Amino acid sequence: MSGDREFLRATTDWLEAGSDRTPSNAVDAVLLAVRTTRQDRVLPNPWRYIDMNAFAKALVVATAVVAVALAWINFGPSGNGVGGGPTPTPIATPTPTPAPTPLATPGLGSRFSSTAFAVPVSFSLAGGWTVNHDLSGDIDLGRDGQGAGGGVFDDFTGGRQDAGIMDIGSTTVAGKTPSDPRMPWPKDLYAWLQSRPEFKPQPPKAITVGGRPATQIDADVTVPDGTRIELVCPSCWLLDHNDRWRFVEVKNSDGSGVVWITNGIAAPGFDAFAQALDQLLGTFEFR
């Protein structure tokens, strides 16, 4: 049995020395198994030069060590020692969600669709137009640095062209005298302009706006200094200086509809304003 003892002592010494891959708790378990394994005696056999009992024990010990080591390598936590643990599975980096494209805001060159106006409409703001406000009764627009330049233009408009789109049902006009109450939008625009002493209207011109028949009237205004009449509201277009106005009216058979107004210095300076309004009306759509 001295061979058994020498083999077991060598195995024990090797296990106690530790392994760079086998954890200490696994080694201790194997050592305990080796020290407590019962050594059955066998009859000597002259033809057997290797003690089979010792060989079987060694095989059991080696198998146990290998099994524990393999289990630790495959399933144990990775360490900083030689050999290390299994390569961790890389975690996929989440693909960032693209930021939503912001909605277009009313501005230069964009297409504007009203969200408040009584009549659903849309139009292009190309040519320098911007929307100042969008209300149920009217849409107010402006165009900076356009049209005729310098002189009277700057005195009357500050270098800016104004335009308004009004719902006829929400629009009122001034009475014949300052003391008269305001009146609904006139049934006959041309006749009303002729009745006003401030206006000298040109004959009506038939045009088309947004696929619908429309009436265009230009009228020159002459007023004494100090005049201030809120002629057309809710935008409250004022009669307060000499200039030219353009009215574009789209009216339904029941009297409802819309009207555009712009004004500026008299021709030929007004031509640039008229062309800008024509460009705007050319993109107009009833939705």
C-alpha positions as CSV (number, residue, x, y, z in Angstrom):
1,M,0.0,0.0,0.0
2,S,3.0,2.3,0.1
3,G,2.4,2.9,-3.7
4,D,-1.1,4.0,-2.9
5,R,0.1,6.3,-0.2
6,E,2.8,7.8,-2.3
7,F,0.4,8.4,-5.2
8,L,-2.3,9.9,-3.0
9,R,0.3,12.1,-1.3
10,A,1.5,13.4,-4.6
11,T,-2.0,14.1,-5.8
12,T,-2.8,15.8,-2.6
13,D,0.3,18.0,-2.7
14,W,-0.6,19.0,-6.3
15,L,-4.2,19.8,-5.5
16,E,-3.2,21.8,-2.4
17,A,-0.8,23.8,-4.5
18,G,-3.8,25.1,-6.4
19,S,-4.4,25.7,-10.0
20,D,-4.6,29.0,-11.9
21,R,-7.9,27.8,-13.4
22,T,-9.6,25.8,-10.5
23,P,-11.2,27.8,-7.7
24,S,-10.2,27.0,-4.1
25,N,-13.6,25.6,-3.1
26,A,-13.5,23.1,-5.9
27,V,-10.0,22.0,-4.9
28,D,-11.1,21.6,-1.3
29,A,-14.0,19.4,-2.4
30,V,-11.7,17.1,-4.4
31,L,-9.2,16.9,-1.5
32,L,-11.9,15.9,0.9
33,A,-13.0,13.1,-1.5
34,V,-9.4,11.8,-1.8
35,R,-8.8,11.8,2.0
36,T,-12.1,10.1,2.8
37,T,-12.2,7.4,0.1
38,R,-12.1,4.0,1.7
39,Q,-9.0,1.9,0.7
40,D,-10.2,-1.7,0.4
41,R,-7.4,-4.3,0.6
42,V,-6.9,-6.8,-2.2
43,L,-5.1,-10.1,-2.4
44,P,-1.6,-9.9,-3.9
45,N,-1.4,-11.0,-7.5
46,P,2.0,-11.9,-8.7
47,W,1.1,-11.2,-12.3
48,R,-0.2,-7.6,-11.6
49,Y,2.7,-5.1,-11.4
50,I,0.3,-2.1,-11.0
51,D,-2.1,-2.0,-8.1
52,M,-5.5,-1.8,-9.8
53,N,-7.1,-0.3,-6.7
54,A,-4.7,2.6,-6.7
55,F,-5.0,3.1,-10.4
56,A,-8.8,3.2,-10.1
57,K,-8.6,5.8,-7.3
58,A,-6.2,7.9,-9.3
59,L,-8.6,7.8,-12.3
60,V,-11.5,8.9,-10.1
61,V,-9.5,11.8,-8.7
62,A,-8.2,12.9,-12.1
63,T,-11.7,12.7,-13.6
64,A,-13.1,14.7,-10.7
65,V,-10.5,17.4,-11.1
66,V,-10.9,17.6,-14.8
67,A,-14.8,17.8,-14.5
68,V,-14.6,20.5,-11.9
69,A,-12.0,22.5,-13.9
70,L,-14.1,22.3,-17.1
71,A,-17.2,23.2,-15.3
72,W,-15.5,26.3,-13.8
73,I,-14.0,27.3,-17.1
74,N,-17.4,27.1,-18.9
75,F,-19.7,28.4,-16.3
76,G,-17.8,30.2,-13.6
77,P,-17.2,33.9,-13.5
78,S,-14.4,35.3,-15.5
79,G,-11.3,36.4,-13.7
80,N,-8.0,38.2,-14.3
81,G,-6.0,35.0,-14.1
82,V,-4.3,33.2,-17.0
83,G,-6.8,31.7,-19.4
84,G,-9.7,33.8,-18.1
85,G,-13.4,33.0,-18.6
86,P,-15.5,32.8,-21.7
87,T,-15.7,35.8,-23.9
88,P,-18.8,37.8,-22.9
89,T,-21.4,38.2,-25.6
90,P,-21.3,41.8,-26.8
91,I,-24.4,43.8,-26.1
92,A,-25.9,45.4,-29.1
93,T,-25.9,49.2,-29.1
94,P,-29.5,50.5,-29.5
95,T,-30.0,52.4,-32.7
96,P,-30.9,56.0,-31.9
97,T,-34.4,57.0,-32.9
98,P,-34.2,59.8,-35.5
99,A,-35.6,63.1,-34.2
100,P,-38.9,64.0,-35.6
101,T,-38.8,66.5,-38.4
102,P,-40.3,69.7,-37.1
103,L,-43.4,71.0,-38.7
104,A,-43.0,73.9,-41.1
105,T,-43.8,77.2,-39.5
106,P,-45.2,80.2,-41.5
107,G,-42.2,81.9,-43.0
108,L,-40.4,82.8,-46.1
109,G,-41.0,80.4,-49.0
110,S,-43.1,77.9,-47.0
111,R,-46.7,76.9,-47.7
112,F,-49.2,78.2,-45.1
113,S,-52.4,76.4,-44.2
114,S,-54.7,78.3,-41.9
115,T,-55.8,76.6,-38.7
116,A,-58.2,79.3,-37.5
117,F,-59.7,81.2,-40.5
118,A,-63.4,80.7,-41.0
119,V,-62.8,79.5,-44.6
120,P,-60.2,76.7,-44.9
121,V,-57.5,78.1,-47.2
122,S,-53.8,77.6,-48.0
123,F,-51.2,79.6,-50.0
124,S,-47.5,79.9,-50.6
125,L,-45.4,82.6,-48.8
126,A,-42.9,82.8,-51.6
127,G,-41.9,86.3,-52.5
128,G,-41.2,87.5,-49.0
129,W,-44.7,87.2,-47.5
130,T,-45.0,86.4,-43.8
131,V,-48.2,85.7,-41.7
132,N,-48.6,88.2,-38.8
133,H,-51.7,86.6,-37.4
134,D,-54.2,83.8,-38.3
135,L,-57.7,84.5,-36.8
136,S,-61.2,83.4,-37.5
137,G,-62.1,86.7,-39.1
138,D,-58.9,87.5,-40.9
139,I,-55.4,86.6,-41.8
140,D,-52.9,89.5,-41.7
141,L,-49.8,89.3,-43.9
142,G,-46.8,91.5,-44.6
143,R,-43.9,91.8,-47.0
144,D,-40.7,93.6,-46.0
145,G,-38.4,95.6,-48.3
146,Q,-40.4,94.9,-51.4
147,G,-42.1,97.1,-54.0
148,A,-41.1,100.6,-54.9
149,G,-38.2,101.9,-52.9
150,G,-37.5,105.2,-51.2
151,G,-39.3,108.5,-51.0
152,V,-43.1,108.4,-50.7
153,F,-43.0,104.6,-50.4
154,D,-41.1,104.7,-47.2
155,D,-43.2,107.6,-45.8
156,F,-46.4,105.7,-46.3
157,T,-45.5,102.1,-45.7
158,G,-42.2,102.1,-43.9
159,G,-40.8,99.9,-46.6
160,R,-43.4,97.2,-46.0
161,Q,-46.4,96.0,-47.9
162,D,-49.5,94.9,-45.9
163,A,-52.2,92.6,-47.1
164,G,-55.2,91.1,-45.5
165,I,-57.6,88.2,-46.2
166,M,-61.0,88.6,-44.6
167,D,-64.0,86.5,-44.1
168,I,-66.9,88.5,-45.6
169,G,-69.3,87.3,-42.8
170,S,-67.0,88.7,-40.2
171,T,-66.1,92.0,-42.0
172,T,-67.8,95.4,-41.4
173,V,-67.3,98.7,-43.1
174,A,-67.5,102.3,-41.9
175,G,-70.8,104.2,-42.3
176,K,-71.2,107.2,-44.5
177,T,-70.4,109.6,-41.7
178,P,-68.3,109.1,-38.6
179,S,-71.5,109.1,-36.5
180,D,-73.1,106.3,-38.5
181,P,-72.9,102.7,-37.3
182,R,-70.8,100.2,-39.0
183,M,-72.4,98.1,-41.7
184,P,-71.9,94.6,-43.1
185,W,-69.7,94.0,-46.1
186,P,-71.5,95.6,-49.1
187,K,-73.5,93.4,-51.5
188,D,-72.1,95.4,-54.4
189,L,-68.5,96.4,-53.7
190,Y,-68.1,98.6,-56.8
191,A,-71.2,100.6,-56.0
192,W,-70.2,101.0,-52.4
193,L,-66.7,102.4,-53.4
194,Q,-68.4,104.8,-55.8
195,S,-70.6,106.0,-52.9
196,R,-67.5,106.9,-50.7
197,P,-66.1,110.4,-51.5
198,E,-62.6,109.2,-50.6
199,F,-62.5,106.6,-53.4
200,K,-62.2,106.9,-57.1
201,P,-62.6,103.2,-58.2
202,Q,-61.6,101.7,-61.6
203,P,-64.0,99.4,-63.4
204,P,-64.2,95.9,-62.0
205,K,-62.1,93.2,-63.6
206,A,-63.1,89.5,-63.7
207,I,-60.3,87.2,-62.5
208,T,-60.0,83.7,-61.1
209,V,-58.6,82.8,-57.6
210,G,-58.2,79.3,-56.4
211,G,-60.3,78.0,-59.3
212,R,-63.2,80.3,-58.4
213,P,-64.5,83.4,-60.1
214,A,-63.4,86.7,-58.5
215,T,-63.7,90.4,-58.9
216,Q,-60.7,92.8,-58.7
217,I,-61.1,96.5,-58.2
218,D,-58.4,99.1,-57.9
219,A,-59.3,102.5,-56.3
220,D,-57.3,105.7,-55.7
221,V,-57.8,107.4,-52.3
222,T,-57.7,111.1,-51.7
223,V,-58.3,112.4,-48.1
224,P,-57.6,115.7,-46.3
225,D,-54.6,115.7,-43.9
226,G,-55.5,114.5,-40.5
227,T,-58.2,112.0,-41.8
228,R,-58.4,108.7,-39.9
229,I,-61.3,106.4,-40.8
230,E,-61.3,102.8,-39.8
231,L,-62.8,101.7,-43.1
232,V,-62.7,97.9,-43.1
233,C,-62.5,95.7,-39.9
234,P,-61.7,93.4,-38.2
235,S,-58.2,94.2,-39.5
236,C,-59.3,97.8,-39.4
237,W,-57.7,99.2,-42.6
238,L,-57.4,103.0,-42.2
239,L,-58.1,105.8,-44.6
240,D,-55.4,108.3,-43.4
241,H,-53.4,109.2,-46.5
242,N,-53.5,109.3,-50.3
243,D,-52.7,106.0,-51.9
244,R,-54.1,103.2,-54.0
245,W,-56.1,100.2,-52.8
246,R,-56.7,96.8,-54.4
247,F,-59.8,94.8,-53.5
248,V,-60.2,91.1,-54.7
249,E,-63.5,89.6,-53.8
250,V,-64.6,85.9,-54.1
251,K,-68.3,85.8,-53.2
252,N,-70.7,82.9,-53.2
253,S,-74.4,83.2,-54.2
254,D,-75.4,83.4,-50.6
255,G,-73.2,86.4,-50.0
256,S,-70.5,84.6,-48.1
257,G,-66.9,84.5,-49.3
258,V,-63.5,86.2,-48.8
259,V,-61.9,89.5,-49.8
260,W,-58.3,90.5,-50.1
261,I,-57.0,94.0,-49.5
262,T,-53.6,95.6,-50.1
263,N,-52.7,99.2,-50.5
264,G,-49.7,101.4,-51.3
265,I,-48.5,104.4,-53.2
266,A,-50.3,105.3,-56.5
267,A,-49.1,103.9,-59.8
268,P,-46.5,103.4,-61.1
269,G,-45.1,102.6,-57.7
270,F,-48.1,100.5,-56.8
271,D,-47.4,98.0,-59.6
272,A,-44.8,96.1,-57.5
273,F,-47.5,95.7,-54.8
274,A,-50.0,94.5,-57.3
275,Q,-47.6,92.0,-58.8
276,A,-46.8,90.6,-55.3
277,L,-50.5,90.2,-54.5
278,D,-51.1,88.5,-57.9
279,Q,-48.3,86.1,-57.1
280,L,-49.8,85.3,-53.7
281,L,-53.3,84.8,-55.2
282,G,-51.8,82.5,-57.9
283,T,-50.9,80.0,-55.1
284,F,-54.2,80.3,-53.2
285,E,-56.3,77.2,-52.6
286,F,-59.7,76.6,-51.0
287,R,-59.4,73.4,-49.0
